[in-house]
Amino acid sequence: MWAKAKQGAAILGDLGAYVKLVLLPQMGGYVAKVMVIIIFLAAYSIPVTFGSVMSVLGSNQLANILSITPGGVGVNQAFNTFALNSYTSSTNATAYSISQQLITKLVKESYVDAKVKAGEMKEQRGQMLGDEEGPETA
């Protein structure tokens, strides 16, 4: 176990590599998550304050920990509705939560599908180039 821990922590020995390969991507991902929350709050006319953003971040984390349904469906909405009850109506908070979860899921799926399609296209181009070279190159 200690050998695996040392191997996993080896990146900490090179501060520059750690910052570039671990810390900056993690920070970028967190900033993107916060920006998505801010954009959706604004889209539903929910006040964008430090408190509202932190409430959603916290409720999303709790929903992920306590999720009993696939993808946290229903659990996220309940937690977000409770977290936003001092900022907006429960109907508006539920609509916000459902749309954020749905659109985020669709974007993730589209990204995965696009990567698969790009790989297929790359493979097809490689096959076409191989066909163009013909048997004389073999």
N, CA, C and O of each residue as an XYZ file, in Angstrom:
552
protein
N       0.821     -1.186      0.000
C       0.000      0.000      0.000
C       0.872      1.258      0.000
O       0.574      2.215     -0.715
N       1.955      1.264      0.804
C       2.827      2.434      0.846
C       3.522      2.654     -0.479
O       3.743      3.794     -0.886
N       3.871      1.569     -1.157
C       4.531      1.710     -2.456
C       3.583      2.381     -3.454
O       4.004      3.238     -4.231
N       2.317      1.995     -3.432
C       1.327      2.612     -4.318
C       1.107      4.077     -3.952
O       0.954      4.930     -4.826
N       1.094      4.357     -2.651
C       0.914      5.739     -2.203
C       2.085      6.608     -2.665
O       1.889      7.737     -3.116
N       3.293      6.078     -2.549
C       4.481      6.821     -3.010
C       4.418      7.062     -4.514
O       4.731      8.152     -4.991
N       4.016      6.045     -5.246
C       3.911      6.171     -6.695
C       2.861      7.228     -7.056
O       3.079      8.044     -7.952
N       1.745      7.210     -6.370
C       0.683      8.179     -6.647
C       1.057      9.595     -6.249
O       0.595     10.555     -6.865
N       1.885      9.734     -5.232
C       2.285     11.060     -4.740
C       3.558     11.564     -5.401
O       4.037     12.643     -5.053
N       4.117     10.817     -6.342
C       5.363     11.217     -6.984
C       5.259     12.575     -7.662
O       6.242     13.314     -7.717
N       4.099     12.910     -8.170
C       3.909     14.199     -8.850
C       4.158     15.365     -7.904
O       4.513     16.458     -8.346
N       3.974     15.142     -6.604
C       4.196     16.208     -5.632
C       5.668     16.585     -5.522
O       6.000     17.659     -5.020
N       6.545     15.709     -5.988
C       7.976     15.998     -5.984
C       8.375     17.035     -7.017
O       9.429     17.658     -6.894
N       7.556     17.226     -8.019
C       7.817     18.213     -9.065
C       6.690     19.239     -9.029
O       5.631     19.037     -9.624
N       6.929     20.337     -8.327
C       5.887     21.336     -8.105
C       5.337     21.883     -9.419
O       4.129     22.080     -9.549
N       6.208     22.128    -10.387
C       5.755     22.653    -11.680
C       4.824     21.691    -12.392
O       3.798     22.102    -12.934
N       5.176     20.415    -12.395
C       4.322     19.408    -13.031
C       3.009     19.276    -12.282
O       1.956     19.109    -12.898
N       3.058     19.349    -10.957
C       1.829     19.248    -10.157
C       0.875     20.399    -10.494
O      -0.319     20.192    -10.712
N       1.424     21.606    -10.531
C       0.582     22.772    -10.830
C      -0.005     22.649    -12.230
O      -1.198     22.878    -12.430
N       0.834     22.287    -13.199
C       0.399     22.231    -14.602
C      -0.554     21.066    -14.882
O      -1.542     21.239    -15.595
N      -0.275     19.899    -14.338
C      -1.033     18.697    -14.686
C      -2.157     18.342    -13.714
O      -3.044     17.559    -14.053
N      -2.124     18.912    -12.511
C      -3.139     18.559    -11.515
C      -3.910     19.786    -11.033
O      -5.132     19.850    -11.171
N      -3.201     20.749    -10.472
C      -3.867     21.874     -9.822
C      -4.646     22.754    -10.802
O      -5.818     23.047    -10.563
N      -4.019     23.179    -11.895
C      -4.715     24.049    -12.850
C      -5.930     23.385    -13.499
O      -6.977     24.024    -13.598
N      -5.835     22.120    -13.949
C      -7.044     21.480    -14.493
C      -8.160     21.345    -13.451
O      -9.334     21.513    -13.779
N      -7.799     21.043    -12.194
C      -8.799     20.937    -11.138
C      -9.473     22.280    -10.896
O     -10.694     22.354    -10.760
N      -8.675     23.335    -10.843
C      -9.229     24.675    -10.638
C     -10.100     25.086    -11.818
O     -11.159     25.684    -11.635
N      -9.652     24.764    -13.026
C     -10.447     25.078    -14.216
C     -11.794     24.382    -14.197
O     -12.814     24.979    -14.542
N     -11.798     23.127    -13.798
C     -13.048     22.377    -13.710
C     -13.986     22.951    -12.670
O     -15.197     23.003    -12.881
N     -13.432     23.384    -11.546
C     -14.255     23.949    -10.487
C     -14.836     25.292    -10.916
O     -16.007     25.579    -10.665
N     -14.012     26.113    -11.563
C     -14.493     27.407    -12.059
C     -15.601     27.191    -13.085
O     -16.602     27.909    -13.078
N     -15.429     26.204    -13.968
C     -16.467     25.914    -14.966
C     -17.767     25.485    -14.283
O     -18.849     25.889    -14.709
N     -17.672     24.677    -13.235
C     -18.861     24.231    -12.501
C     -19.581     25.427    -11.881
O     -20.807     25.519    -11.946
N     -18.822     26.337    -11.284
C     -19.415     27.528    -10.674
C     -20.053     28.415    -11.740
O     -21.129     28.971    -11.521
N     -19.396     28.549    -12.892
C     -19.950     29.387    -13.966
C     -21.257     28.810    -14.498
O     -22.178     29.562    -14.815
N     -21.349     27.498    -14.599
C     -22.605     26.874    -15.037
C     -23.718     27.214    -14.055
O     -24.829     27.548    -14.466
N     -23.431     27.132    -12.776
C     -24.430     27.461    -11.758
C     -24.849     28.923    -11.897
O     -26.039     29.234    -11.862
N     -23.885     29.810    -12.051
C     -24.189     31.241    -12.176
C     -25.053     31.505    -13.400
O     -26.025     32.256    -13.322
N     -24.710     30.898    -14.522
C     -25.471     31.110    -15.756
C     -26.911     30.626    -15.598
O     -27.846     31.316    -16.004
N     -27.090     29.459    -15.018
C     -28.441     28.923    -14.856
C     -29.240     29.712    -13.820
O     -30.437     29.927    -14.005
N     -28.606     30.143    -12.743
C     -29.316     30.973    -11.769
C     -29.821     32.248    -12.442
O     -30.976     32.639    -12.270
N     -28.946     32.885    -13.204
C     -29.337     34.120    -13.894
C     -30.444     33.851    -14.909
O     -31.359     34.661    -15.053
N     -30.371     32.720    -15.615
C     -31.384     32.394    -16.620
C     -32.764     32.230    -15.992
O     -33.775     32.492    -16.645
N     -32.816     31.805    -14.744
C     -34.097     31.621    -14.057
C     -34.412     32.780    -13.117
O     -35.261     32.661    -12.233
N     -33.725     33.896    -13.314
C     -33.942     35.112    -12.512
C     -33.835     34.855    -11.014
O     -34.552     35.455    -10.214
N     -32.943     33.968    -10.656
C     -32.639     33.704     -9.252
C     -31.434     34.576     -8.914
O     -30.448     34.553     -9.651
N     -31.478     35.339     -7.834
C     -30.366     36.232     -7.512
C     -29.031     35.479     -7.469
O     -28.892     34.455     -6.801
N     -28.060     36.020     -8.203
C     -26.723     35.422     -8.223
C     -25.914     36.124     -7.133
O     -25.382     37.216     -7.331
N     -25.839     35.476     -6.001
C     -25.062     35.990     -4.876
C     -24.106     34.893     -4.426
O     -24.228     33.734     -4.821
N     -23.161     35.286     -3.595
C     -22.254     34.286     -3.038
C     -23.049     33.205     -2.318
O     -22.753     32.016     -2.443
N     -24.055     33.625     -1.568
C     -24.878     32.681     -0.812
C     -25.655     31.725     -1.692
O     -25.708     30.528     -1.409
N     -26.263     32.238     -2.763
C     -27.048     31.350     -3.630
C     -26.156     30.352     -4.359
O     -26.508     29.181     -4.494
N     -25.003     30.816     -4.828
C     -24.079     29.909     -5.535
C     -23.545     28.851     -4.579
O     -23.496     27.671     -4.926
N     -23.145     29.261     -3.382
C     -22.623     28.295     -2.402
C     -23.721     27.334     -1.942
O     -23.453     26.164     -1.670
N     -24.952     27.831     -1.856
C     -26.068     26.951     -1.479
C     -26.254     25.848     -2.512
O     -26.463     24.688     -2.157
N     -26.179     26.209     -3.790
C     -26.341     25.211     -4.853
C     -25.155     24.252     -4.864
O     -25.335     23.041     -4.992
N     -23.947     24.789     -4.730
C     -22.772     23.908     -4.690
C     -22.889     22.909     -3.541
O     -22.648     21.715     -3.725
N     -23.255     23.392     -2.372
C     -23.400     22.513     -1.209
C     -24.518     21.500     -1.381
O     -24.367     20.328     -1.035
N     -25.637     21.958     -1.915
C     -26.763     21.025     -2.078
C     -26.442     19.973     -3.129
O     -26.858     18.822     -2.996
N     -25.711     20.350     -4.167
C     -25.305     19.362     -5.181
C     -24.372     18.316     -4.584
O     -24.484     17.130     -4.893
N     -23.450     18.757     -3.726
C     -22.533     17.810     -3.086
C     -23.296     16.856     -2.167
O     -23.051     15.649     -2.177
N     -24.209     17.394     -1.384
C     -25.015     16.530     -0.510
C     -25.859     15.555     -1.323
O     -25.975     14.381     -0.971
N     -26.443     16.042     -2.405
C     -27.271     15.174     -3.249
C     -26.435     14.053     -3.844
O     -26.905     12.920     -3.954
N     -25.196     14.357     -4.231
C     -24.319     13.315     -4.792
C     -23.953     12.276     -3.748
O     -23.865     11.087     -4.055
N     -23.742     12.717     -2.524
C     -23.385     11.790     -1.446
C     -24.578     10.915     -1.063
O     -24.433      9.713     -0.840
N     -25.743     11.526     -0.991
C     -26.925     10.827     -0.504
C     -27.822     10.297     -1.616
O     -28.956      9.894     -1.357
N     -27.331     10.296     -2.835
C     -28.150      9.895     -3.977
C     -28.537      8.428     -3.901
O     -27.702      7.554     -3.670
N     -29.825      8.182     -4.102
C     -30.318      6.804     -4.121
C     -30.930      6.452     -5.471
O     -31.392      5.331     -5.683
N     -30.926      7.416     -6.374
C     -31.479      7.187     -7.706
C     -30.375      7.341     -8.737
O     -29.394      8.037     -8.475
N     -30.501      6.713     -9.905
C     -29.483      6.863    -10.944
C     -29.349      8.327    -11.368
O     -30.336      8.977    -11.712
N     -28.115      8.835    -11.338
C     -27.869     10.208    -11.731
C     -28.374     11.234    -10.740
O     -28.314     12.433    -11.013
N     -28.868     10.795     -9.600
C     -29.354     11.709     -8.579
C     -30.658     12.391     -8.930
O     -31.016     13.406     -8.333
N     -31.373     11.832     -9.906
C     -32.623     12.443    -10.345
C     -33.595     12.497     -9.173
O     -33.801     11.497     -8.485
N     -34.178     13.637     -8.953
C     -35.115     13.831     -7.855
C     -34.416     14.296     -6.591
O     -34.885     15.216     -5.920
N     -33.308     13.672     -6.266
C     -32.567     14.040     -5.060
C     -31.971     15.432     -5.243
O     -32.080     16.278     -4.356
N     -31.337     15.671     -6.401
C     -30.780     16.997     -6.684
C     -31.859     18.063     -6.628
O     -31.655     19.127     -6.042
N     -32.994     17.788     -7.229
C     -34.064     18.774     -7.261
C     -34.544     19.097     -5.845
O     -34.767     20.264     -5.519
N     -34.702     18.095     -5.020
C     -35.156     18.316     -3.649
C     -34.148     19.162     -2.870
O     -34.528     20.115     -2.191
N     -32.877     18.815     -2.968
C     -31.856     19.564     -2.247
C     -31.742     20.995     -2.773
O     -31.643     21.935     -1.985
N     -31.754     21.168     -4.101
C     -31.657     22.518     -4.664
C     -32.870     23.364     -4.312
O     -32.732     24.553     -4.027
N     -34.050     22.772     -4.329
C     -35.261     23.509     -3.967
C     -35.174     23.997     -2.521
O     -35.530     25.136     -2.218
N     -34.699     23.128     -1.640
C     -34.531     23.524     -0.240
C     -33.462     24.607     -0.105
O     -33.645     25.583      0.623
N     -32.335     24.426     -0.817
C     -31.218     25.376     -0.716
C     -31.581     26.756     -1.245
O     -31.059     27.763     -0.767
N     -32.463     26.807     -2.218
C     -32.818     28.090     -2.841
C     -34.123     28.670     -2.313
O     -34.619     29.651     -2.867
N     -34.693     28.092     -1.256
C     -36.012     28.540     -0.800
C     -36.041     29.991     -0.335
O     -37.106     30.607     -0.338
N     -34.905     30.554      0.064
C     -34.899     31.959      0.474
C     -34.578     32.896     -0.688
O     -34.558     34.115     -0.519
N     -34.326     32.325     -1.871
C     -33.983     33.142     -3.037
C     -35.078     33.175     -4.099
O     -35.179     34.139     -4.858
N     -35.898     32.124     -4.157
C     -36.912     32.025     -5.200
C     -38.012     31.054     -4.767
O     -37.927     30.436     -3.705
N     -39.030     30.931     -5.591
C     -40.116     29.991     -5.285
C     -39.640     28.558     -5.492
O     -38.657     28.322     -6.194
N     -40.327     27.617     -4.891
C     -39.950     26.206     -5.046
C     -40.158     25.749     -6.485
O     -39.404     24.914     -6.985
N     -41.174     26.288     -7.155
C     -41.414     25.933     -8.564
C     -40.257     26.386     -9.433
O     -39.776     25.635    -10.280
N     -39.809     27.623     -9.222
C     -38.698     28.158    -10.003
C     -37.398     27.417     -9.688
O     -36.616     27.128    -10.594
N     -37.165     27.110     -8.426
C     -35.955     26.384     -8.033
C     -35.941     24.978     -8.629
O     -34.896     24.494     -9.064
N     -37.086     24.336     -8.646
C     -37.173     22.996     -9.239
C     -36.927     23.055    -10.745
O     -36.210     22.218    -11.292
N     -37.520     24.040    -11.410
C     -37.309     24.195    -12.851
C     -35.838     24.455    -13.149
O     -35.283     23.892    -14.093
N     -35.204     25.311    -12.344
C     -33.769     25.589    -12.489
C     -32.972     24.299    -12.363
O     -32.124     23.995    -13.203
N     -33.249     23.554    -11.320
C     -32.480     22.348    -11.031
C     -32.639     21.288    -12.118
O     -31.662     20.670    -12.542
N     -33.874     21.084    -12.563
C     -34.121     20.086    -13.613
C     -33.413     20.483    -14.905
O     -32.765     19.655    -15.545
N     -33.539     21.741    -15.279
C     -32.922     22.162    -16.546
C     -31.407     22.100    -16.468
O     -30.760     21.681    -17.428
N     -30.829     22.510    -15.344
C     -29.371     22.442    -15.222
C     -28.891     21.001    -15.317
O     -27.924     20.709    -16.021
N     -29.558     20.111    -14.617
C     -29.142     18.709    -14.631
C     -29.325     18.099    -16.017
O     -28.459     17.363    -16.490
N     -30.433     18.396    -16.661
C     -30.714     17.838    -17.982
C     -29.734     18.352    -19.032
O     -29.169     17.566    -19.794
N     -29.534     19.647    -19.073
C     -28.646     20.215    -20.088
C     -27.203     19.793    -19.848
O     -26.479     19.497    -20.798
N     -26.779     19.761    -18.591
C     -25.421     19.298    -18.290
C     -25.232     17.855    -18.748
O     -24.196     17.515    -19.319
N     -26.219     17.017    -18.503
C     -26.150     15.605    -18.932
C     -26.100     15.504    -20.447
O     -25.321     14.723    -20.994
N     -26.927     16.289    -21.128
C     -26.941     16.252    -22.596
C     -25.614     16.724    -23.182
O     -25.132     16.154    -24.161
N     -25.026     17.751    -22.596
C     -23.734     18.245    -23.078
C     -22.658     17.185    -22.875
O     -21.834     16.963    -23.763
N     -22.657     16.529    -21.715
C     -21.670     15.473    -21.462
C     -21.818     14.336    -22.470
O     -20.828     13.858    -23.024
N     -23.061     13.903    -22.707
C     -23.302     12.821    -23.660
C     -22.896     13.232    -25.072
O     -22.321     12.434    -25.812
N     -23.191     14.472    -25.444
C     -22.819     14.962    -26.773
C     -21.311     14.983    -26.937
O     -20.792     14.653    -28.003
N     -20.611     15.369    -25.887
C     -19.152     15.408    -25.929
C     -18.580     14.005    -26.117
O     -17.667     13.801    -26.917
N     -19.119     13.049    -25.381
C     -18.664     11.660    -25.518
C     -18.955     11.154    -26.931
O     -18.098     10.534    -27.562
N     -20.166     11.419    -27.423
C     -20.529     11.001    -28.780
C     -19.622     11.645    -29.824
O     -19.236     10.995    -30.796
N     -19.279     12.914    -29.632
C     -18.404     13.613    -30.578
C     -17.013     12.998    -30.580
O     -16.390     12.885    -31.636
N     -16.517     12.600    -29.415
C     -15.201     11.965    -29.360
C     -15.220     10.626    -30.086
O     -14.268     10.289    -30.790
N     -16.296      9.862    -29.921
C     -16.425      8.575    -30.615
C     -16.462      8.809    -32.119
O     -15.774      8.124    -32.877
N     -17.262      9.774    -32.549
C     -17.387     10.079    -33.982
C     -16.061     10.553    -34.545
O     -15.700     10.172    -35.658
N     -15.328     11.372    -33.810
C     -14.025     11.845    -34.274
C     -13.056     10.675    -34.429
O     -12.272     10.636    -35.377
N     -13.109      9.731    -33.504
C     -12.256      8.549    -33.608
C     -12.603      7.712    -34.825
O     -11.713      7.203    -35.507
N     -13.904      7.567    -35.103
C     -14.341      6.821    -36.291
C     -13.877      7.509    -37.562
O     -13.414      6.852    -38.495
N     -13.999      8.828    -37.602
C     -13.579      9.577    -38.790
C     -12.068      9.476    -38.995
O     -11.598      9.359    -40.126
N     -11.315      9.521    -37.906
C      -9.863      9.394    -37.993
C      -9.487      8.017    -38.532
O      -8.588      7.882    -39.362
N     -10.188      7.004    -38.047
C      -9.933      5.639    -38.513
C     -10.255      5.501    -40.000
O      -9.503      4.877    -40.748
N     -11.379      6.086    -40.424
C     -11.756      6.036    -41.842
C     -10.729      6.741    -42.716
O     -10.391      6.249    -43.792
N     -10.227      7.891    -42.266
C      -9.196      8.605    -43.032
C      -7.939      7.764    -43.148
O      -7.300      7.718    -44.199
N      -7.592      7.099    -42.052
C      -6.413      6.229    -42.076
C      -6.584      5.079    -43.049
O      -5.642      4.712    -43.751
N      -7.793      4.502    -43.098
C      -8.060      3.413    -44.031
C      -8.013      3.919    -45.467
O      -7.488      3.236    -46.346
N      -8.560      5.120    -45.715
C      -8.547      5.673    -47.068
C      -7.119      5.968    -47.515
O      -6.780      5.736    -48.675
N      -6.293      6.466    -46.632
C      -4.902      6.732    -46.977
C      -4.177      5.422    -47.256
O      -3.344      5.347    -48.159
N      -4.494      4.399    -46.485
C      -3.894      3.078    -46.708
C      -4.299      2.512    -48.057
O      -3.493      1.862    -48.723
N      -5.556      2.753    -48.475
C      -6.045      2.274    -49.767
C      -5.361      3.029    -50.912
O      -5.075      2.448    -51.959
N      -5.101      4.320    -50.709
C      -4.499      5.135    -51.764
C      -3.056      4.717    -52.018
O      -2.572      4.818    -53.145
N      -2.362      4.247    -50.974
C      -0.972      3.854    -51.137
C      -0.860      2.604    -51.995
O       0.126      2.428    -52.710
N      -1.848      1.746    -51.931
C      -1.901      0.557    -52.784
C      -0.859     -0.474    -52.438
O      -0.071     -0.291    -51.510
N      -0.857     -1.575    -53.197
C       0.028     -2.696    -52.889
C       1.487     -2.415    -53.247
O       2.375     -3.119    -52.767
N       1.759     -1.399    -54.083
C       3.144     -1.170    -54.481
C       4.003     -0.680    -53.328
O       5.228     -0.764    -53.406
N       3.409     -0.178    -52.275
C       4.198      0.286    -51.129
C       4.454     -0.850    -50.141
O       5.244     -0.689    -49.210
N       3.815     -1.967    -50.326
C       3.952     -3.078    -49.383
C       5.196     -3.857    -49.608
O       5.456     -4.826    -48.894
